[in-house]
Amino acid sequence: MSVQARARRLPWVIKYRPRRIDDVVDQERAKKVILPWFRAWLEGRKPSKRALLLYGPPGVGKTSLIEAIASEYDLQLIELNASDYRKAEDVRRVVGAAAKKRPLFKRGIVILLDEIDGIAPKEDAGGLTALMEIIPETENPIVMTANDPWKEQLRPLRNLVEMVQFNSLSLTHIVSLLQRICDAEGLECEREALRFIAEKSMGDLRSAINDLQALAEGYGRVTIGLARAIVRGREKSIDLWRVLNQVFYAKYAWTAKRAVTNSEEDYETLISWLNDNIPRKYSEPGDVFRALDSLSRATVFLSRAKFKGHWALLSYLFDLIGPGVAMARKEGGVEKTSYSYPDRIKLMAMTKSSREIRERLALRLARRLHASSSTVKREILPFLYVIFREAPDPTTAARLAIGYEMNKDEVSLIAGKRSSEILRAIDKIKRARLEPVTETTGKSRPGVEKPGKGKRRAKPEEKRRGLDAFF
């Protein structure tokens, strides 16, 4: 493939991304903080805070500015996505090593961690702790990016870093950059169409460039008619909190419907949030009843659409979870209470590890029993729960655990409060299998009576066969 052909196929967000610091527009306030901070590192003066946290909406130039700085200042850029390095050992191995590394051919090194707000508060807590141990000792500048830096799990991290806000790009700047791309590509572009694309992007330059490229490659020109017909999705960047506000505080049915249709959240998540917050936001029982009734009807339409393929029913879903919930408010107002995280989502997060252990055990039993994993979960595991938790003698459960090669986590899941008792029984059986009676000395192992006179001593292999008969 020729160089020209590769250039044509290159995504425009890469082809036209900023190469120099001045190419990153409309972020002058952020530059006033970031550039002196980098110059201090290059002059050998380590700043009091050795890490930056850049935050703001997606597509406004956070990552692009750091890439441009690395290019202009001749720095080696080590770019990582925080969602790929969440565990403590990964952070120490990758980020910790980069923090002490020295460049071979460049003036310095900068470590860029994208999407730091993607680290989960419980599952990945060790990763944040490890990162906070590295930052005060780092020999290289560390820069992190986040869309939402105010998450609770990031509170201790915020005290260690210099926070720099990036604002949404203005409509004028986005239109100007889109026009520059059109000129470079030799495209016929109507100014009104570019403005329409910029409005739909809601300040996200990356999404605006993607929409422009989609129109240009699909139709060879960018007109207002094509833009209105094709560019629809960028309003989906409305976040969950705005969706809930626009539903609960809607004065008109169409505003509530637009909020749910433009949301990027999946339907089940939206229903869960609405279901748990309707009783908190509506004070009158009649309003709560009507809203929950509308929501229950929405779940019926959603299940029919998913499992029977009747996707036309989704239009009713939007009417029911948007206007249906908003217009249910007839007797009272909306309470000024904060939104509650759905219990279903919290429960799913809390039981994630247990469900994973259960799935692994079901798959192993399915192979041993020549059955499907769903059959095992439905018909076999309930019996195992009863045996492991209710059987008077823990030896029975211990033998089953050994026979099915269950590990400690699987035994703990099945046995519950009796897990320690069954684990001791497993250990006792395994020791019995590995410590047969010796024939040379005639001594028995501890805890086993010596055979009486005239009785034949069992051979080790016979004892093993006797235990194996249980499995």
ChimeraX attribute file (.defattr): number of C-alpha atoms within 10 A of each C-alpha:
attribute: neighborCount
match mode: 1-to-1
recipient: residues
	/A:1	5
	/A:2	7
	/A:3	7
	/A:4	9
	/A:5	9
	/A:6	10
	/A:7	11
	/A:8	13
	/A:9	10
	/A:10	12
	/A:11	15
	/A:12	17
	/A:13	15
	/A:14	10
	/A:15	13
	/A:16	15
	/A:17	17
	/A:18	17
	/A:19	17
	/A:20	17
	/A:21	19
	/A:22	14
	/A:23	15
	/A:24	19
	/A:25	16
	/A:26	18
	/A:27	18
	/A:28	12
	/A:29	12
	/A:30	17
	/A:31	17
	/A:32	11
	/A:33	15
	/A:34	20
	/A:35	13
	/A:36	12
	/A:37	21
	/A:38	18
	/A:39	14
	/A:40	12
	/A:41	18
	/A:42	17
	/A:43	8
	/A:44	8
	/A:45	11
	/A:46	17
	/A:47	15
	/A:48	11
	/A:49	16
	/A:50	21
	/A:51	24
	/A:52	21
	/A:53	23
	/A:54	27
	/A:55	23
	/A:56	18
	/A:57	19
	/A:58	21
	/A:59	19
	/A:60	23
	/A:61	26
	/A:62	27
	/A:63	18
	/A:64	18
	/A:65	24
	/A:66	24
	/A:67	23
	/A:68	20
	/A:69	20
	/A:70	23
	/A:71	15
	/A:72	12
	/A:73	16
	/A:74	14
	/A:75	19
	/A:76	19
	/A:77	17
	/A:78	15
	/A:79	16
	/A:80	16
	/A:81	15
	/A:82	23
	/A:83	16
	/A:84	14
	/A:85	20
	/A:86	22
	/A:87	21
	/A:88	16
	/A:89	14
	/A:90	14
	/A:91	21
	/A:92	18
	/A:93	12
	/A:94	12
	/A:95	25
	/A:96	19
	/A:97	12
	/A:98	18
	/A:99	20
	/A:100	14
	/A:101	14
	/A:102	14
	/A:103	11
	/A:104	9
	/A:105	9
	/A:106	13
	/A:107	13
	/A:108	20
	/A:109	25
	/A:110	23
	/A:111	20
	/A:112	24
	/A:113	22
	/A:114	22
	/A:115	20
	/A:116	23
	/A:117	21
	/A:118	17
	/A:119	20
	/A:120	17
	/A:121	15
	/A:122	10
	/A:123	14
	/A:124	17
	/A:125	15
	/A:126	17
	/A:127	22
	/A:128	23
	/A:129	15
	/A:130	19
	/A:131	18
	/A:132	17
	/A:133	13
	/A:134	20
	/A:135	21
	/A:136	14
	/A:137	12
	/A:138	19
	/A:139	19
	/A:140	21
	/A:141	22
	/A:142	23
	/A:143	22
	/A:144	25
	/A:145	24
	/A:146	21
	/A:147	19
	/A:148	16
	/A:149	21
	/A:150	12
	/A:151	11
	/A:152	10
	/A:153	17
	/A:154	17
	/A:155	11
	/A:156	12
	/A:157	18
	/A:158	16
	/A:159	11
	/A:160	17
	/A:161	21
	/A:162	19
	/A:163	20
	/A:164	19
	/A:165	18
	/A:166	21
	/A:167	18
	/A:168	18
	/A:169	21
	/A:170	17
	/A:171	19
	/A:172	10
	/A:173	15
	/A:174	26
	/A:175	22
	/A:176	15
	/A:177	19
	/A:178	22
	/A:179	19
	/A:180	13
	/A:181	19
	/A:182	20
	/A:183	12
	/A:184	10
	/A:185	11
	/A:186	10
	/A:187	14
	/A:188	14
	/A:189	20
	/A:190	17
	/A:191	16
	/A:192	15
	/A:193	20
	/A:194	26
	/A:195	20
	/A:196	19
	/A:197	29
	/A:198	29
	/A:199	18
	/A:200	22
	/A:201	27
	/A:202	22
	/A:203	22
	/A:204	23
	/A:205	26
	/A:206	18
	/A:207	20
	/A:208	27
	/A:209	22
	/A:210	16
	/A:211	22
	/A:212	24
	/A:213	21
	/A:214	17
	/A:215	17
	/A:216	18
	/A:217	12
	/A:218	10
	/A:219	11
	/A:220	13
	/A:221	17
	/A:222	24
	/A:223	19
	/A:224	17
	/A:225	11
	/A:226	13
	/A:227	21
	/A:228	13
	/A:229	8
	/A:230	13
	/A:231	19
	/A:232	14
	/A:233	15
	/A:234	21
	/A:235	18
	/A:236	19
	/A:237	18
	/A:238	16
	/A:239	14
	/A:240	17
	/A:241	11
	/A:242	14
	/A:243	23
	/A:244	21
	/A:245	13
	/A:246	20
	/A:247	27
	/A:248	25
	/A:249	16
	/A:250	20
	/A:251	13
	/A:252	13
	/A:253	16
	/A:254	13
	/A:255	16
	/A:256	28
	/A:257	25
	/A:258	19
	/A:259	24
	/A:260	27
	/A:261	20
	/A:262	17
	/A:263	20
	/A:264	17
	/A:265	17
	/A:266	9
	/A:267	18
	/A:268	11
	/A:269	14
	/A:270	18
	/A:271	18
	/A:272	16
	/A:273	20
	/A:274	25
	/A:275	20
	/A:276	17
	/A:277	20
	/A:278	22
	/A:279	17
	/A:280	17
	/A:281	20
	/A:282	24
	/A:283	16
	/A:284	15
	/A:285	12
	/A:286	14
	/A:287	23
	/A:288	22
	/A:289	16
	/A:290	18
	/A:291	26
	/A:292	21
	/A:293	15
	/A:294	22
	/A:295	22
	/A:296	16
	/A:297	15
	/A:298	23
	/A:299	17
	/A:300	12
	/A:301	19
	/A:302	23
	/A:303	14
	/A:304	14
	/A:305	16
	/A:306	12
	/A:307	9
	/A:308	9
	/A:309	11
	/A:310	13
	/A:311	13
	/A:312	10
	/A:313	17
	/A:314	18
	/A:315	13
	/A:316	15
	/A:317	24
	/A:318	20
	/A:319	21
	/A:320	25
	/A:321	28
	/A:322	31
	/A:323	25
	/A:324	25
	/A:325	27
	/A:326	28
	/A:327	21
	/A:328	20
	/A:329	22
	/A:330	12
	/A:331	12
	/A:332	13
	/A:333	14
	/A:334	14
	/A:335	12
	/A:336	9
	/A:337	10
	/A:338	9
	/A:339	16
	/A:340	12
	/A:341	12
	/A:342	17
	/A:343	13
	/A:344	13
	/A:345	13
	/A:346	11
	/A:347	10
	/A:348	12
	/A:349	13
	/A:350	13
	/A:351	11
	/A:352	13
	/A:353	13
	/A:354	15
	/A:355	13
	/A:356	11
	/A:357	15
	/A:358	17
	/A:359	16
	/A:360	13
	/A:361	23
	/A:362	22
	/A:363	17
	/A:364	16
	/A:365	21
	/A:366	18
	/A:367	11
	/A:368	10
	/A:369	12
	/A:370	10
	/A:371	13
	/A:372	14
	/A:373	20
	/A:374	13
	/A:375	12
	/A:376	20
	/A:377	18
	/A:378	12
	/A:379	11
	/A:380	16
	/A:381	17
	/A:382	12
	/A:383	12
	/A:384	16
	/A:385	17
	/A:386	13
	/A:387	18
	/A:388	27
	/A:389	18
	/A:390	13
	/A:391	12
	/A:392	10
	/A:393	13
	/A:394	21
	/A:395	19
	/A:396	16
	/A:397	27
	/A:398	25
	/A:399	20
	/A:400	17
	/A:401	22
	/A:402	16
	/A:403	12
	/A:404	14
	/A:405	14
	/A:406	17
	/A:407	13
	/A:408	12
	/A:409	15
	/A:410	18
	/A:411	23
	/A:412	18
	/A:413	16
	/A:414	23
	/A:415	23
	/A:416	13
	/A:417	12
	/A:418	15
	/A:419	22
	/A:420	14
	/A:421	14
	/A:422	24
	/A:423	21
	/A:424	14
	/A:425	19
	/A:426	21
	/A:427	12
	/A:428	13
	/A:429	16
	/A:430	15
	/A:431	11
	/A:432	16
	/A:433	16
	/A:434	10
	/A:435	12
	/A:436	17
	/A:437	20
	/A:438	13
	/A:439	12
	/A:440	6
	/A:441	7
	/A:442	11
	/A:443	13
	/A:444	15
	/A:445	13
	/A:446	9
	/A:447	6
	/A:448	10
	/A:449	9
	/A:450	13
	/A:451	13
	/A:452	8
	/A:453	7
	/A:454	6
	/A:455	7
	/A:456	8
	/A:457	14
	/A:458	12
	/A:459	12
	/A:460	16
	/A:461	10
	/A:462	11
	/A:463	14
	/A:464	14
	/A:465	11
	/A:466	12
	/A:467	14
	/A:468	12
	/A:469	7
	/A:470	11
	/A:471	11
